[in-house]
């Protein structure tokens, strides 16, 4: 027997038909439709019951509340939510800003992740920002957009379920339901196209836009001197760190002006500006119009639960359903 011969005694006989041929495709989950949607703040979905399984990924935690039967979860960090077919559930999306979530509707999957589909398994799995699982679901959406009816999606979905089952089982061995073991892991890279230190600085800034941030504390976080971090950041991004902090705050403010009903003063506060007049000056200098004028021009009162976001760069369109195997 050479190295390429399948040793059937080491593989479950469930994988073979009566003729001894592999029938793995019969065990794969079947993806039906999926999407990457951004919904308006404070939107409520359900209660509802689905005929198939639903896996939802929230890249960021913003206080979205998920209810499944008598269980209530508040998603304050990146999380995966698995709702099994026939379960009564509902969502109350974050109240302060629009919520992005990526979802897959499918049947099957129990063969690859039996404990994940058991009644004893937790419905919500908190994770780090970014990482392999995020890349897998993005790839599934990309393939669904480019290649209708392909089996590649089902294969990737089986791998995704298997990895989520591993994380779910690992969380059971900790006393903290938010998975304390993740606290000691390295911070996820927010953008793989940037060097690690730049991505680490950007992630630190994005997670603290409501707080006073100094270049010195970012340098300490990145374990570099103030001067070295500044040089690296300008070389890679093209602007100083201090200017990037302002830019990210104002981009968040513009998003909230378009997609929330909060007052300008409330938005300024939630973007790290203690003084409203300072926020107004910075916003006008960056966008060329006042915050009030920006809201009047770009906010659409007819927008319901879907929120466009041109800043997202994916290999597929946002807010579009991809039907695979109806």
C-alpha positions in Angstrom: 0.0 0.0 0.0 1.5 3.3 -1.0 1.1 6.7 0.7 -1.8 7.7 -1.6 -3.9 4.6 -0.8 -6.9 5.2 1.5 -6.8 3.0 4.5 -10.5 2.3 5.0 -10.0 0.7 8.4 -8.9 4.0 9.8 -11.9 5.9 8.4 -15.4 5.6 9.5 -17.3 3.2 7.3 -20.1 5.7 7.2 -18.0 7.5 4.5 -18.4 4.6 2.1 -21.3 3.3 0.1 -21.9 -0.4 -0.6 -19.3 -0.4 -3.4 -16.6 1.1 -1.2 -16.7 4.5 -2.8 -16.3 7.7 -0.8 -19.6 9.5 -0.2 -18.4 12.5 1.7 -20.6 14.9 -0.3 -23.7 13.3 1.4 -22.3 14.4 4.8 -21.5 18.0 3.8 -23.9 20.7 5.0 -25.8 22.4 2.1 -25.7 26.2 1.9 -28.9 27.7 0.7 -28.4 31.4 0.8 -26.1 33.9 2.5 -25.2 37.6 2.7 -23.3 40.4 4.4 -25.8 43.1 5.6 -25.6 46.3 7.6 -28.9 47.1 9.4 -29.9 50.3 11.0 -29.5 51.0 14.7 -32.2 49.7 17.1 -33.8 47.5 14.5 -35.7 44.4 15.7 -36.0 41.1 13.9 -38.4 38.4 15.1 -39.5 36.5 17.0 -39.2 34.0 14.2 -38.7 30.3 13.4 -36.5 29.1 10.5 -36.8 25.9 8.5 -33.0 25.7 8.2 -29.9 26.4 10.3 -28.6 30.0 10.5 -25.0 30.9 11.4 -24.4 34.7 11.9 -21.1 36.4 12.4 -20.9 39.8 14.1 -17.5 41.3 13.4 -17.9 43.9 16.2 -19.7 43.9 19.5 -22.1 46.8 19.8 -24.7 45.6 22.4 -26.9 43.6 20.0 -29.3 41.4 22.0 -30.0 37.9 20.8 -32.8 35.8 22.3 -33.2 32.1 21.8 -36.0 30.6 23.8 -35.4 31.6 27.5 -31.7 32.5 26.8 -30.7 36.1 26.4 -27.2 37.1 25.1 -25.7 40.6 24.8 -23.1 40.7 22.1 -20.4 43.1 23.4 -17.6 41.6 21.4 -17.1 39.8 18.0 -19.3 36.8 18.1 -20.8 33.8 16.2 -24.4 32.9 16.7 -25.8 29.6 15.7 -29.6 29.2 15.5 -30.8 25.7 14.8 -33.8 25.0 12.6 -37.1 25.2 14.5 -35.8 27.4 17.3 -37.7 30.5 18.3 -35.3 33.5 18.4 -35.1 37.2 17.9 -32.6 40.1 17.5 -32.5 43.6 18.8 -29.6 45.2 17.0 -27.3 47.7 18.6 -28.9 51.0 19.7 -26.0 53.4 19.1 -25.0 52.6 15.5 -25.7 50.4 12.5 -24.8 46.8 12.8 -22.9 44.7 10.3 -23.5 40.9 10.3 -22.6 38.1 7.9 -25.0 35.1 7.7 -25.3 31.7 6.2 -28.5 29.6 5.9 -27.9 25.9 5.5 -29.2 22.4 6.2 -27.1 19.6 7.7 -23.7 20.1 9.3 -24.3 17.8 12.3 -21.8 15.2 11.0 -18.9 17.7 11.1 -19.9 19.4 14.4 -22.2 17.1 16.4 -21.8 18.9 19.8 -22.3 22.3 18.2 -25.8 21.2 17.2 -26.7 19.5 20.5 -29.2 21.0 22.9 -26.4 21.5 25.5 -24.2 23.7 23.3 -24.1 27.4 23.8 -25.8 29.4 21.0 -23.2 32.2 21.1 -19.5 31.9 20.7 -17.4 35.0 21.4 -14.2 35.3 19.4 -11.3 37.7 18.7 -11.6 40.3 16.0 -10.7 39.1 12.6 -8.8 35.8 12.3 -9.3 32.6 10.2 -13.0 32.1 10.8 -13.8 35.6 9.6 -11.7 34.9 6.4 -13.6 31.7 5.8 -17.1 33.2 5.8 -15.9 36.1 3.6 -14.5 33.5 1.2 -17.8 31.6 1.2 -19.7 34.9 0.3 -17.1 35.6 -2.4 -17.6 32.2 -4.0 -21.3 32.4 -3.6 -21.3 35.6 -5.6 -18.9 34.4 -8.3 -19.8 30.7 -8.7 -23.5 29.8 -8.2 -24.2 26.3 -7.0 -20.6 25.4 -6.3 -19.7 22.6 -3.8 -16.7 24.7 -2.5 -19.0 26.6 -0.2 -20.3 23.5 1.4 -16.7 22.2 2.0 -15.7 25.6 3.6 -18.8 25.6 5.6 -18.0 22.2 7.1 -14.6 23.4 8.1 -16.1 26.6 9.6 -18.5 24.5 11.7 -15.7 22.2 12.8 -13.6 25.1 14.0 -16.5 26.7 15.8 -17.2 23.4 17.6 -13.6 23.4 18.8 -13.9 26.9 20.2 -17.2 26.1 21.8 -15.8 23.0 23.5 -12.8 24.9 24.6 -14.9 27.6 26.2 -16.6 25.0 28.3 -13.3 24.4 30.1 -13.2 28.0 31.3 -15.2 29.5 34.1 -16.0 32.7 32.2 -18.7 32.4 29.5 -17.0 35.1 27.5 -14.0 32.8 27.0 -11.2 34.2 29.1 -8.6 32.2 27.3 -8.8 34.6 24.4 -7.5 37.5 26.6 -4.0 36.1 26.5 -3.9 35.7 22.8 -2.2 38.1 20.5 -4.3 41.0 19.3 -5.8 40.2 15.9 -4.5 42.0 12.9 -7.2 44.4 11.6 -5.8 44.6 8.1 -3.5 41.9 6.8 -2.2 44.3 4.1 -0.5 46.4 6.7 2.5 45.5 8.8 1.7 44.0 12.2 2.7 47.1 14.2 0.5 49.4 12.0 -2.5 47.1 12.2 -2.0 46.8 16.0 -2.0 50.6 16.3 -5.1 51.0 14.1 -7.0 48.4 16.1 -6.0 50.1 19.4 -7.3 53.4 18.0 -10.6 52.0 16.7 -11.4 50.3 20.0 -10.8 53.5 22.0 -12.4 56.3 19.8 -14.6 57.3 22.8 -11.5 57.8 25.0 -8.7 60.4 25.1 -5.9 58.8 23.0 -2.3 59.9 22.9 0.4 58.8 20.5 2.6 58.0 23.5 0.1 55.4 24.9 -0.3 53.9 21.4 3.5 53.6 21.2 3.6 51.8 24.6 0.9 49.4 23.5 2.9 48.6 20.3 6.1 48.4 22.4 7.9 50.9 20.2 9.3 54.4 20.9 7.1 57.4 20.1 9.5 58.4 17.3 9.9 55.0 15.7 6.1 54.3 15.6 5.5 57.7 14.1 8.0 57.1 11.3 6.7 53.7 10.5 3.1 54.9 10.5 3.8 57.9 8.2 5.8 55.7 5.9 3.0 53.1 5.6 -0.2 55.1 5.9 1.0 58.5 4.7 -0.3 60.6 7.5 0.7 61.1 11.2 -0.9 59.0 13.9 -2.5 62.1 15.5 -4.2 62.9 12.2 -5.4 59.3 11.8 -7.1 59.5 15.2 -9.0 62.5 14.0 -9.8 60.9 10.7 -11.2 57.7 12.3 -13.3 59.7 14.7 -14.8 61.9 12.0 -15.5 58.9 9.7 -17.4 57.3 12.6 -19.2 60.6 13.1 -20.2 60.8 9.5 -21.5 57.2 9.6 -23.6 58.0 12.6 -24.9 61.2 11.0 -26.1 59.2 8.0 -27.5 56.2 9.9 -28.7 57.3 13.3 -31.1 59.8 14.8 -28.8 60.9 17.7 -28.2 64.6 18.1 -25.0 66.1 16.9 -23.9 66.7 20.5 -24.5 63.0 21.3 -22.6 61.9 18.2 -19.7 64.2 19.1 -19.5 62.6 22.6 -19.6 59.1 21.2 -16.7 59.9 18.8 -14.4 61.1 21.6 -15.2 64.9 21.5 -16.0 66.3 24.9 -16.6 69.8 23.4 -19.3 70.1 20.7 -17.8 73.3 19.2 -14.4 71.6 18.8 -16.1 68.7 17.0 -18.0 71.1 14.8 -14.7 72.9 13.7 -12.9 69.6 13.1 -15.8 68.2 11.1 -16.2 71.3 8.9 -12.5 71.4 8.2 -12.4 67.7 7.2 -15.6 67.5 5.1 -16.0 71.1 3.9 -19.6 71.4 5.3 -21.0 71.5 8.8 -22.3 68.3 10.5 -25.9 69.6 10.2 -25.5 70.2 6.5 -23.9 66.8 6.1 -26.8 65.1 7.7 -29.3 67.1 5.6 -27.5 66.1 2.4 -26.7 62.5 3.0 -29.1 61.1 5.6 -32.1 59.3 3.9 -35.3 59.2 6.0 -36.6 56.4 3.8 -33.9 54.0 4.8 -35.4 51.2 6.7 -33.2 48.4 8.1 -30.6 48.3 5.4 -27.6 50.7 5.7 -25.1 51.2 2.9 -21.4 51.6 3.9 -19.0 52.4 1.0 -16.0 52.0 3.3 -16.3 48.2 3.2 -14.1 46.7 0.5 -15.1 43.1 -0.2 -15.0 40.8 -3.2 -18.8 40.7 -3.2 -21.6 43.3 -3.0 -23.0 44.3 0.5 -26.7 44.0 1.4 -27.4 41.4 -1.3 -28.8 37.9 -0.9 -26.8 35.1 -2.6 -29.0 32.1 -3.3 -27.0 28.9 -3.8 -29.1 25.7 -3.4 -32.8 26.8 -3.1 
